[in-house]
Amino acid sequence: MGTLFMRIIISVLMLAGSLMFALSSSNPLLVFPAAVCVSAGGVQLLVVNLQISNLFGRNKWIVMTIFCGCFDSSAWVFLVVKVLYENFGFQVQTSFFILAGSTFVFTLNTFVLLPKKGHIPWPLPPDYYTNQRSGKTLNIHEDETLHAYSNAIKDTEGKYHPKSEDDEALEEPDPREAKKVENNEVSEYYNGACGNGLPNGVSGESADQDGDSTLASPSNPLSKDFPSLRACVMSPLFGLFYLWFSILQLDVLFFVSTLNPVLTKLADNDEQLVSSYTNALAFIQLGGILCAPFSGLIVSRNKRRHRCLNKDKEEERLEGRGPYSDQKDAALAYATCTTICLIFGVCGILPILEAQYATFVLSVMSRSFVYSLTASGTSLFFPMEYFGTLYGLLILLSAVFSLLQYPLFIITQRLLNDNDFWVKIGLLSASLLTYSLSIYVFLHARKKEKAWQCGDQTTNHRTGQRTLADNPL
């Protein structure tokens, strides 16, 4: 449907939700549909904005996690509303009217910065920015570029490997040549060997009547592993991924839902003290923006050249990265996230009021890692053409799983006399199961990478035999 259409729907949802919150004082029944509109609009806004990370090449995962961190830290807005009301007498309705007006800001952003048709492709085709200025659009075949080769170049042997900084420096256009392009003059730099006015790697046969063109790119093993959406959903990887996300999200949601009664009990019903702790949590949640990028750094830690080491060895290491190297690197990030959530669960069990500050920090770290790795994992494990559908499906199914909060509340209140100790022990035990995703991803990626290397060597051997047959001594 395109970015423009979705952003307009998001603007309508956010505007309607904010207005219903502002008018809920006279009609409290508006609170529930207002919460639904704001929640649905917020999630859709995150999904639509994640495509911007496609503009950042090898830093894609880091930028994606920053967006997820912003989404995770959005709760601080309500802290501002609360502080303005309690300390300055600022009406809550007025705050929501201001929030309703702020929706016009990102609506304007849609028309100014984001593509009006389609979406930002991944990987970016050659001369993407030039064609955006000229009004042309480049679409990507389902044979998209390998995920591990987000900035791939082709060497003399026909092998794709990641670009180094030197390669990127050599490919930077000369300012004089770029100026010629802006003046609509023919530039040898941009036309390359094609000589047909289309960007390098795009043939004239692939251009359609509307001036759109299709980029031919290396075959993506992920498209062969998951040829359809059904194959993605029915795979063990998706099942473990869903289990990982749902369990860890339930841990965080149950903690937030039971926070007020727990703090009230630990503070001996001191409402002012409880309010100060909830304010502290809302303020600490702003740190999600700072925590989330660390998960992206863990995922992409091996994609950059280490300048302190031998240059030749580093080039050899980068060239040796296959299409499943990113997945193998990501296993550590998911194991780290599970470990943080386990430590968070242990701190949440401690019946010490002062220890809740550490629990607040760990809860923010857990949320930021869980949401950022869910988004980046969806684009890393499965073909990008299914990203929006799979990510939305994960959010939907995890929301259904989160309904387990209600039976857990009933068990805590009626069977355990408002003592959630054993419920949290059960959630902590369930969190241990999420290590299965990290183990599976690592073993699966290593197996696929070995098979890919064997196939690559076989292909090179056959190519060498054909060369000898064509050129006998």
C-alpha positions in Angstrom: 0.0 0.0 0.0 3.0 2.3 0.3 4.5 4.5 3.0 2.3 7.5 2.3 -1.0 5.5 2.7 0.2 3.9 6.0 1.5 7.1 7.5 -1.9 8.8 6.8 -3.7 5.9 8.6 -1.2 6.2 11.5 -1.8 10.0 11.7 -5.6 9.4 11.8 -5.2 6.8 14.6 -2.9 8.9 16.7 -5.1 12.0 16.3 -8.3 10.1 17.2 -6.6 8.4 20.2 -5.2 11.7 21.6 -8.6 13.5 21.1 -10.5 10.7 22.8 -8.1 10.8 25.8 -8.6 14.6 26.0 -12.4 14.2 26.0 -12.5 11.2 28.3 -13.1 13.3 31.4 -16.7 13.7 30.4 -17.0 10.2 29.0 -14.7 7.6 30.6 -15.8 5.0 28.0 -13.5 6.7 25.5 -10.4 5.6 27.4 -10.4 2.1 26.0 -10.8 2.9 22.3 -8.3 5.8 22.8 -5.7 3.3 24.2 -6.4 1.0 21.2 -5.9 3.7 18.7 -2.7 5.0 20.2 -1.2 1.5 20.7 -2.1 0.4 17.1 -0.8 3.7 15.6 2.4 3.6 17.6 3.3 0.0 16.5 2.5 0.8 12.9 4.6 4.0 13.1 7.5 1.9 14.3 7.1 -0.7 11.5 6.9 2.0 8.8 9.9 3.9 10.2 12.1 0.8 10.4 12.6 1.1 6.6 14.7 4.2 7.1 17.5 1.9 8.5 17.9 0.6 4.9 19.7 3.8 4.1 22.6 3.1 6.4 24.2 0.0 4.9 26.3 -2.0 7.3 24.9 0.1 10.2 21.3 -1.0 9.4 20.9 -3.1 12.6 22.2 -0.3 14.8 19.8 2.3 13.3 17.0 -0.2 13.5 17.6 -0.8 17.2 17.7 3.0 17.8 14.2 3.3 16.4 13.1 0.4 18.7 14.7 2.2 21.7 12.8 5.3 20.9 9.6 3.3 20.8 10.5 1.7 24.1 11.2 5.0 25.8 8.0 6.7 24.6 6.5 6.2 28.1 8.4 9.3 29.3 5.8 11.4 27.5 3.2 10.5 30.1 5.7 11.3 32.8 5.8 14.8 31.4 2.0 15.0 31.4 1.9 13.7 35.0 4.6 16.1 36.3 2.9 19.1 34.6 -0.4 18.2 36.2 1.0 17.5 39.7 3.5 20.3 40.0 2.1 23.0 37.8 -1.6 22.4 37.7 -1.5 21.9 33.9 -4.7 20.2 32.8 -4.3 16.7 31.4 -6.9 17.5 28.7 -4.7 20.3 27.5 -1.7 18.1 27.3 -3.6 15.6 25.1 -4.8 18.3 22.8 -1.1 19.3 22.4 -0.2 15.7 21.6 -3.1 15.6 19.1 -1.6 18.6 17.3 1.9 17.0 17.3 0.6 14.4 14.9 0.7 17.0 12.1 4.5 17.1 12.5 5.2 13.6 11.4 2.4 13.8 8.8 4.3 16.7 7.3 7.5 14.6 7.6 5.8 11.9 5.4 5.4 14.3 2.5 8.8 15.9 2.8 11.3 13.1 3.6 9.8 9.7 3.0 9.0 8.1 -0.4 5.4 8.7 -1.4 5.1 5.5 -3.4 6.3 2.1 -2.3 9.0 1.9 0.3 12.8 2.3 0.8 14.2 -1.0 -0.7 16.8 -3.3 0.9 19.4 -3.4 -0.3 19.6 0.0 -1.9 20.0 -0.2 -5.7 22.9 1.7 -7.4 22.1 5.4 -7.8 19.1 5.2 -5.5 19.4 8.8 -4.4 19.8 10.0 -8.0 16.7 8.2 -9.2 14.7 9.5 -6.2 15.6 13.1 -7.3 14.7 12.4 -10.9 11.3 10.7 -9.9 12.3 7.2 -10.9 11.8 4.2 -8.7 14.0 1.1 -8.5 12.3 -2.1 -7.4 14.2 -5.2 -6.1 13.7 -8.7 -7.5 12.8 -11.4 -5.0 16.4 -12.5 -5.6 17.6 -9.7 -3.3 21.2 -9.2 -2.3 22.6 -11.5 0.4 21.9 -10.2 3.9 25.6 -10.7 4.9 26.6 -8.6 1.9 24.7 -5.4 2.6 27.5 -3.5 0.9 28.7 -6.2 -1.4 31.2 -5.8 -4.3 32.1 -8.4 -6.9 35.8 -9.2 -7.3 37.6 -10.6 -10.4 36.7 -14.1 -9.5 33.0 -13.3 -9.5 32.7 -13.7 -5.7 30.8 -11.2 -3.6 32.3 -9.9 -0.4 31.7 -6.9 1.9 33.1 -3.5 0.9 36.0 -2.2 2.9 36.4 1.5 3.6 39.0 1.7 0.8 36.5 0.3 -1.7 33.9 2.8 -0.6 36.4 5.7 -0.9 37.3 4.6 -4.4 33.6 4.5 -5.4 32.7 8.0 -4.2 31.7 10.1 -7.2 33.8 13.0 -8.2 32.1 16.3 -7.4 32.4 17.4 -11.0 30.8 14.2 -12.3 27.9 14.5 -9.7 27.4 18.1 -10.9 27.0 16.8 -14.5 24.3 14.4 -13.3 22.4 17.2 -11.6 22.6 19.2 -14.9 21.1 16.2 -16.7 24.3 15.5 -18.6 25.4 12.0 -19.5 28.0 10.8 -16.9 30.2 7.9 -17.6 30.5 7.3 -13.9 26.8 6.6 -13.4 26.2 4.9 -16.7 29.1 2.6 -16.3 29.3 -0.2 -18.8 25.6 -0.2 -19.5 25.6 2.9 -21.8 21.9 3.0 -21.8 21.2 5.7 -19.3 20.2 3.3 -16.5 22.3 2.8 -13.3 25.0 0.1 -13.2 23.6 -3.4 -12.8 20.2 -2.5 -14.3 19.6 -3.6 -17.8 17.4 -1.8 -20.3 15.1 -4.9 -20.7 14.1 -4.6 -17.0 12.7 -1.1 -17.3 9.0 -0.8 -17.5 6.8 1.7 -19.3 6.6 4.0 -16.2 10.4 4.4 -16.1 10.7 2.0 -13.2 13.5 -0.5 -13.3 14.4 -3.7 -11.6 17.8 -4.5 -10.1 19.3 -7.9 -10.9 21.2 -9.0 -7.8 22.9 -12.1 -6.4 20.6 -15.0 -5.4 19.6 -14.8 -1.7 19.9 -18.2 0.1 17.1 -17.0 2.5 14.7 -16.8 -0.4 15.5 -20.4 -1.2 15.2 -21.5 2.5 11.9 -19.7 2.8 10.3 -19.5 -0.7 6.9 -18.5 0.7 5.3 -16.8 3.7 3.9 -20.1 4.8 7.4 -21.6 4.8 8.5 -18.8 7.1 5.6 -19.2 9.6 5.8 -23.0 9.7 9.6 -23.1 10.2 11.1 -24.1 13.6 13.0 -20.8 13.6 9.8 -18.8 13.6 8.4 -20.9 16.4 11.4 -20.5 18.6 11.6 -16.8 17.7 7.9 -16.4 18.7 8.5 -18.3 21.9 11.5 -16.2 22.8 9.7 -12.9 22.2 6.4 -13.9 23.9 8.0 -15.2 27.1 10.4 -12.3 27.6 7.7 -9.8 26.8 5.3 -11.4 29.3 8.0 -11.1 32.0 8.3 -7.4 31.4 4.5 -6.8 31.1 3.7 -8.8 34.3 6.3 -6.7 36.2 4.8 -3.4 35.0 1.3 -4.6 35.7 2.0 -5.6 39.2 4.4 -2.8 40.0 2.0 -0.5 41.9 0.7 -3.1 44.4 4.3 -4.5 44.9 5.6 -1.0 45.6 2.6 -0.2 47.9 3.4 -3.3 49.9 7.1 -2.6 50.2 6.5 1.1 51.0 4.0 0.3 53.8 1.1 2.1 51.9 3.1 5.3 51.6 1.5 6.8 48.5 4.0 9.6 48.1 6.9 7.2 48.2 5.2 5.0 45.7 4.6 8.0 43.4 8.3 8.9 43.6 9.3 5.3 42.6 6.9 5.3 39.6 8.3 8.7 38.5 11.8 7.2 38.8 10.8 4.3 36.6 9.2 6.6 33.9 12.4 8.7 33.9 14.7 5.6 33.7 12.7 4.4 30.7 14.1 7.2 28.7 17.4 5.2 28.8 15.9 2.7 26.4 17.2 4.9 23.6 20.8 4.4 25.0 20.4 0.7 25.7 18.9 -0.5 22.4 21.8 0.3 20.1 24.1 -2.1 22.0 22.1 -5.0 20.7 22.7 -3.8 17.2 26.4 -3.4 17.9 26.6 -7.0 19.1 24.9 -8.2 15.9 27.1 -6.3 13.6 30.3 -6.5 15.6 32.1 -8.6 13.0 31.1 -6.6 9.9 33.7 -3.9 10.4 37.4 -4.0 9.8 39.5 -3.9 13.0 42.1 -1.3 12.1 44.5 -2.4 14.9 45.0 -5.8 13.3 46.8 -6.9 10.1 45.0 -5.4 7.1 45.5 -8.5 4.9 44.1 -10.8 7.5 41.2 -8.5 8.1 40.4 -8.4 4.4 40.6 -12.2 4.3 38.3 -12.5 7.3 35.7 -10.2 5.7 35.9 -12.0 2.4 35.3 -15.3 4.2 31.9 -14.1 5.6 29.0 -16.0 4.1 25.3 -15.3 3.8 24.7 -16.9 7.2 27.5 -15.1 9.1 25.2 -12.4 10.4 22.8 -15.0 11.9 25.7 -16.7 13.6 26.8 -13.4 15.1 23.3 -12.6 16.2 23.1 -15.8 18.4 25.3 -14.0 21.0 22.9 -11.0 21.1 19.9 -13.2 21.8 21.7 -15.1 24.5 22.8 -11.7 26.0 19.2 -10.5 26.0 18.0 -13.7 27.8 20.7 -13.3 30.4 19.7 -9.7 31.1 16.0 -10.8 31.4 17.0 -13.5 33.9 19.0 -11.1 36.1 16.0 -8.7 35.9 13.7 -11.5 37.0 15.9 -12.3 40.0 16.0 -8.6 41.1 12.3 -8.4 40.8 11.8 -11.2 43.3 13.9 -9.4 46.0 11.6 -8.0 48.7 13.7 -4.9 49.2 12.4 -1.5 48.2 15.7 0.1 47.4 16.6 -2.8 45.1 13.8 -1.8 42.8 16.0 0.9 41.3 18.2 -1.8 39.9 15.1 -3.7 38.8 13.9 -0.6 37.0 17.2 -0.2 35.1 17.2 -3.9 34.2 13.6 -3.7 33.0 14.4 -0.9 30.6 17.4 -2.9 29.3 15.3 -6.0 28.9 12.5 -4.1 27.0 14.9 -2.3 24.7 16.8 -5.5 23.9 13.7 -7.6 23.4 11.9 -5.1 21.0 15.0 -4.2 19.1 16.2 -7.8 18.5 12.6 -8.8 17.5 12.7 -6.2 14.7 16.2 -6.8 13.6 15.8 -10.6 13.9 12.7 -10.6 11.6 14.7 -8.9 8.9 17.8 -11.0 9.5 16.3 -14.5 9.7 13.7 -14.2 6.9 13.5 -12.6 3.4 12.9 -8.9 3.5 9.8 -9.2 1.3 8.0 -10.7 4.3 9.3 -8.4 6.9 6.1 -6.3 7.5 3.8 -9.3 7.5 6.0 -11.4 9.8 6.7 -8.6 12.2 3.1 -7.7 12.5 2.2 -11.4 13.0 4.7 -11.6 15.8 3.2 -8.6 17.5 -0.3 -10.0 17.1 0.5 -13.5 18.4 2.6 -12.1 21.3 -0.4 -9.9 22.3 -2.5 -13.1 22.4 0.2 -14.8 24.5 0.3 -11.8 26.8 -3.3 -12.5 27.8 -1.8 -15.0 30.2 -1.3 -12.0 32.5 -4.9 -12.3 33.6 -4.9 -15.9 34.8 -1.6 -15.1 36.5 -3.2 -12.2 38.3 -6.1 -14.4 39.4 -3.6 -17.0 40.7 -1.7 -14.4 42.6 -4.8 -12.8 44.2 -7.0 -15.8 45.0 -4.6 -18.7 45.5 -1.4 -17.0 46.7 -2.9 -14.2 48.9 -1.4 -11.4 46.7 2.1 -13.0 47.0 3.5 -13.2 43.4 6.7 -14.9 44.5 5.9 -18.3 43.0 4.5 -16.7 39.8 7.7 -14.9 39.2 9.7 -18.1 39.9 7.6 -19.7 37.2 8.2 -16.9 34.7 11.9 -17.0 35.6 12.0 -20.8 34.8 10.1 -20.2 31.5 12.7 -17.6 30.6 15.4 -20.2 30.7 13.7 -21.9 27.7 14.4 -18.9 25.6 18.1 -19.8 25.4 16.9 -22.4 22.9 16.6 -19.7 20.2 20.3 -18.7 20.6 21.5 -22.3 20.5 19.3 -23.1 17.5 20.3 -20.0 15.5 24.0 -20.7 16.1 23.8 -24.3 15.1 21.5 -23.7 12.2 23.6 -20.9 10.8 26.8 -22.9 11.2 25.3 -25.9 9.4 23.9 -23.7 6.6 27.2 -21.8 6.2 29.2 -25.1 5.9 26.8 -26.3 3.2 27.1 -23.0 1.4 30.9 -23.1 1.5 30.9 -26.7 0.2 28.5 -25.6 -2.6 30.6 -22.6 -3.4 33.8 -24.7 -3.6 32.0 -27.2 -5.9 30.9 -24.4 -8.1 34.4 -22.9 -8.3 35.8 -26.4 -9.1 33.3 -26.9 -11.9 34.0 -23.5 -13.3 37.7 -24.3 -13.3 37.1 -27.5 -15.2 35.1 -25.7 -17.8 37.8 -23.1 -18.2 40.4 -25.9 -18.7 38.2 -27.6 -21.3 37.6 -24.3 -23.2 41.3 -23.4 -23.1 43.3 -26.7 -23.4 47.1 -26.4 -23.3 
